[in-house]
Amino acid sequence: MTQPTPIRRDGHRPRLLALLTTALNLAAHAVPVLPLRAGKLPFGNCAACRYTACGGRPNMKTAGPCQCLQPCHGWAAATTDPAVLQSPAWTSAWQQAQAVAYHPGGAGLTVVDLDNADAITWARESLPATRTVPTTRGEHWIYRGAMGSVNGVREGVDLKSTMAYARWLGPGTGTMTHLPDAVRALAVKKPSTARPAPLVITAPTPVGGGECRHRTPSYLDRGIAMAEQRITEARSAVHTTVYRTFLAVLSAHGRCGCLTDTHVARLFTAAQAKGESPRHCTDAWTNARTALGM
């Protein structure tokens, strides 16, 4: 097994030491952890498996923890192995990291992420009390028990458990209670009668002069239509499907300058119709661009 990289305790790397100490303490309590870079984002996928699901399986429902030597697959990179956490590759990531994240589902937990005051008020009126952790915009309510992760179950409310990560913000206060049916019921999507308005973002800037190598607009139109269909037909792992679809579109069209705000808006509209929030659409798009080095 790879030998851990010695951590100097001379004050030159206080942030590295603080983050790694937190990570090791959590891992010792069977909480899988991973580093987060700026923007509360995980580190990008490594070159060896950039376009495959964690564990090499195309179906993310059966994907296992990342087998790479780097913390490259978001939630699936989370580990409780202290030798991995202190390995050279991970130490390099910790040196760039801004925070520690953990995989709630891997620890048998579910986090109800409340993003604003209205969401907190709703939770206090609708959900059983449990351990709470203050966040920059709201609160995390942590329950004992794992379930599927779902974004945007209502305004300002996300569920983070399996196949998701949450930022570690401290142990919180209050007694952790068992995952209630009221939280599980939030994951049951109700049919939508109207498509939400898309969030328009700036398309990638052209690379290499901006001339489209595909020569014909019809190629791009077919690609966007297929991407919309892929998102719309997703029956599970919607967040993962959205990210991988964005990744595929950017891989094919992101560097030639043919993508416009209209094309991106179509993708965001399809994702939001499946329950993704505008913030998570933006995060997925940003993560895909980062993975491709854009």
Phi, psi and omega in degrees: 000146181298135180285138179299146175282128180300139179257117180290141181245043184254010177089355181280338180229059184296323181293316178302313181296317181296314181295315182293322177298317177299314181299316181293323177295318178295316180300324179295340177256024174066030176253112180293133186232163177204157178276150173244138177269188181304143182085011180059037181250148175287168179286151184294158179296146179284161185296331185291334185221029185302324187253016178239160178287159179302137181080001177079013181256137180288337181262110185295342179294336181251008182291142178258181177302149182300135180261005181286166178275356181243157176280073195251356187237039176058231183305325185286347177277345184302138185215158173249006183277113182296330179293322177291315182300331182254010180291163181303316182296318181287324178300322176299320178291319179298327179295333179262350188288155177247344183197170175253137174240165177220161179261101184303315181300323179293339177260006181073033184233161171230131178254123171267108185270110182257115192269351183204175184296322180296321179295321178296317178300317178299315182298317180296331180272339191242338187242152176296145178295147179204191178292135180236147179230123177295142174240179182295333183239347184194235181211153166257126172256122188249125179245153177274118183131142182253156178202180176289146179273139179219132179266146173063042179293336169200173185302120177078015183230122174238152175249123182240117179211258179287147176055040177207167176228155176229147178287137176279119183237016179116170185288338180081187181228156178096167181269126180289128181248168184289146180304117184275161177298331181297327178282317178301323181294335179295336183281350179276108184288135174268145179302137180262134180265349181218142177277131180292155179294137181288154173264116183272130176236169179286129180289159179302142178287146181300149177241141176068037176098342174083006178281127183289123182287349182274344173070334185232133179297335183296328179296315178294316181301318178295320180296317179294319179298318178294323178294317177300317181296320180298317179292314183298324184273000180296131180254345179204169180047049184299317182300318179293319179298317179299312181300313184291329176291316176301319180299316181294318180295314180294324178297322183276325191233356189286343185252356184256358174085010184269343179289139177237171176302326180297316178297315181296320179298323178298319179293317180295321179298316179297319181293318180292330176294339177266005175107357178287139177279158176305321180297319181286331173297314180297318179298316181297320180294316179296317179297320180295318178295321179295318180298329181268000180074030182263000000 
